[in-house]
Every structure is written in structure tokens, then in C-alpha cells.
Amino acid sequence: DTSHSHSHSHASSTASINLGISSFVYKRSLPFHSSKLLSILNQWPVPIKEELNIDSMEEDVQQTDKREKKDGTEMLQGSSTSPFVGVLRSKGFCWLAPTQWSEEGDSWRHDTAMYWSHAGKHFGITTAGKWWGSTTKENMKDIFSNNQKEYERILAEDWISDEFGDRRQELVFIGAQLNQEEIERELDSCLIRDGGEMEEYRRQLKEKVDNKILQ
């Protein structure tokens, strides 16, 4: 029944517009401080409902507004000024900096892509395999010998630099009345700063590589 499908699609689209449902992609070429990011995520406000449903978002938003206005400060969880209040779903890949570069530490983070997945009350950051930048382009060509288009797509869309390959932050945020500027500012505060901090990152990485060669 195509008429039903069209009607439902139009209704969902209208609801999205009325509720201020929007999305954006956060993309950066620097790693996150693991501890700083964790600190922010621990303050993440918990949505009211377990499941996400575009047709019931209006009620969710209204209930959230009522709780916020109750005494001017109350929130479901976290700070009333949290920029993540309206986020209903987010997902993508993130690059976490090691906290200890020693063999006993977590230097593996440099080569490991992390998958960020959040929907409703469920949130997790899990390993998602190695970044393509952890191997050589020659090796990638061999891997994609039967799929040249995917190899070219990775270099065109995911490759950030020859130095770090496809290591990056690429997170999609979907929500109601999102404050993109504030969310980006909050996440930017978790990044390793370009300059002295990034130079220290490079120094630690070089030392790790040199030690591996000598072993």
C-alpha cells in the first residue's frame, strides 16, 4: 500500500520538523584524551524512554521540558546545562589516545578504532578493529585487490593524513533541539591539543616504534 507508506513518511517528516529533530556529524583529526572524554560521558543525561520512536518523541520532549522547568534546575541525570540533553542517538568511530604508552599500558589504543554507539539508555564504546592507517597502503591494496572501489573510497573519504591515516573522530548526533555548537565545544575540550600535547603524542609514538624495532 504505497499511499499508507507515503502518509506515514510525511507524518514522521512533519513531526521531525515540529520537534526540531536534526542531525550533524562531528569530525575531527585529533585524538581524545581518554580520561577527559570519560568524565564528560559520565555526565551524559539519560533519556526518558528505552526505545526511540519518532511518533512518540513529542511526548518525550514535553516531559523533559516539564522536568527542567519544575524548579529550574532538575534534570533526569547530569547537569541542567549539559549540551547533550537533546541527544537521542549518536554513533560512529572515535580515536582515543593512550594513557600509558608502556607495554603494560594501553598503547594499543593508537592503532585501534573505537565504535561509539548510543541509543536511548544504552551507551557503549567498544573496539572495532584496527584503523587502516595502522598498515601500509601497499598492504591495503593487497587486501582490496578484488575491491578497488572500496580502497579508493577509504582514501577519498576516510583518510585524514599520511601521518595518521584514517584515525579520526567521526560521530553522528541525532536529537531534538540540538545545540551543535555547544556539543562540539564540549567534545573539542576533550581533544589532545594541537601543538605541545600533540608533539608529545608523536614523541611517545616514535619511542614506541623505535623500541619495537630494537626488540
N, C-alpha and C positions, 0 to 999 in steps of 0.2 A: 504494500500500500504506500505508494510514493507520496500521496498527499499527507498522510499521517507523519511520515518521516520529515517532510518539509516543515509541517506545522510545529513539530517538536523541536526541530533545529532552530526555527525562527524564535520560538518561545525562549529557548536556552540562550540564544544570542541577545535577545531583548533583556533577559534577566541579568546577563553579564554586564550589559551597558548600564542598567539601572543601579546595580550594586557596586559599580566601579571595579568590576573584575578585570584585572590586567596582568600582564607578564612582562618580564625583561630578563636579559642574560647578563650575568656578572662575569666578566672575562678579564683576567689579569695575568701578567707574565712573571710574577714573583711568588715565592713560596709563602705559606702561612707559618707563623710561629705556632707550633702545636699547642703550647700552654695558653697562649692568648686566645686562640680560637676556642679551645675547650672552655675557657672562662666565660666567653660570650654564649656558647651553646648551652651552658648550664643555666643561663637566664632566659632561655627560649620560652616564650609564652605558650601554654598548652591550649589548643583549640577546644571548643565545646564538644564537638562530635567526633566519634571514632572514624566514621565514614564520610567521604566527601561527596556531595551531591549538589549539582548546580541548581536544582529545583528547590532545595531547602536552604540555600545559602542566605536568603533574605532573612529568614528567622534567626539564623546563627548570628548575622551581623547585628540585628536588632537587639538580641540578648546580650551580645558583647557590649554594645553601646550602653545598655541599661546598667550593666555591672560597672562599667567605667564611670558612669555618672552618679552611681549610688552615693559615694562620699567624695568623689573627685580623685580618689587615689587607688581604689580597689581594682585589682586585675585578677584574672584566673591564675596566673603564675608569672613571676618575674616582675620587672619594673613597669610602671604605668607609662614610662617614656620609651619603652623598648620599641625600636623601629620595626621589629619582626612581628608585631601584634597582628597585622592583617595577612601574614603569610599562611596560606592554606596548603601549599605544596611546594617543594623545592627538590631539585635533583641535579646531578651532574658529576663532574670529576674535579678533584682538588689535589693540590701538591702541598704536602706537609714537610717542613724542614725537620731534620733530625734534631733531637735534643742532646744526644751524646753521639759523637762520631766514632767512638771506640768500637772494637769488635763486640764488646759486651753490651753496647748501647743499641741505638735504633738507626744506625746509618743506612739501613735498608730502605728507609723512607725516601731517600733521594731517587731511587730507581723505581719505586712502587707507586702506581696510580691508586688513588683512593676514590671510592664511589660514595657520594653523598646522596642519601635517599630519605626524604621526609614527606609523609602524607598523614594527615590527621594527628593522632597521638603517637605515631610511630616515627622514630628518627634513628638513623644509623649512619656511620661512616665505616665502610669495610674495604678491604683490599680488593683491587680489581685487576691484578696482574701487573706486569711491567710496563712502564712508558716505552713507546717505540724509540724514544731518544736514548734508551739505555743500551741499544745495539747500534750497529753501523748501517748506513744506508745500503751498503753492498749486501749485507745480510738480509735487510728488508726486501731488497729486490728478489733475492732467492725465495724468501717466504711468499712473496706475492707474484711469483713467476707466472702463475696462471690467472692472476687478477691484477693486471697492470693499472686498471682504472682506480682500484682501491688504494694502491700505492700512491698514485698521483693525487687522489683526494686527500689522503693524510698529509702529504707535503703541502698541498694548497690550503687546506682548511685548519689543520691541527698543529702544523709546525710553527713554532714561535720564533726560534732562532737556531743557528747551527751549534751554538754553545749548549743549550739545554733541550733542544729538540722540541717535542710536543708537551713537555712539562708545563702545566698552566693551571689556572683556576677557570673553570667554565661551568657556571651554575645557573640554572633556570629557576626563577621565582614566579609563582602564581599566587594571586591573592586578591583580597578586597581592599580597595583604597590604599594600595601600597605606596609607601614613601620611598621611592627608589633612591633618592639622594641620600637619605639617612641610612638606609640599609647598606649602600655602597660605602659610605663613610665609616660605618661600624666594622665592616669586613676589611676595609683598607687599613684600619688601625691594627689589624692582626697580621699584616704582611711584614715580611723581612724588608727593612727599608733599603731602597736603592742607594748605594754609597758605601759607608763603612760596614754596615751589617752584611750587605751582600758580598763585599770584598772578603769578610771573614768567612762567609759561606764558601766562597771559591777557594780560600786558603785551606780550610778543613777538607774540602773535596780533593784538592790536589795532594794533600798529605795522605789521605786515604788511598788514592790511586797509586801514589809512589810507594807506599808501604806494601800494597798488593803486588806490585811489580817485583819488589825485592824479595818477597816471600817465595 
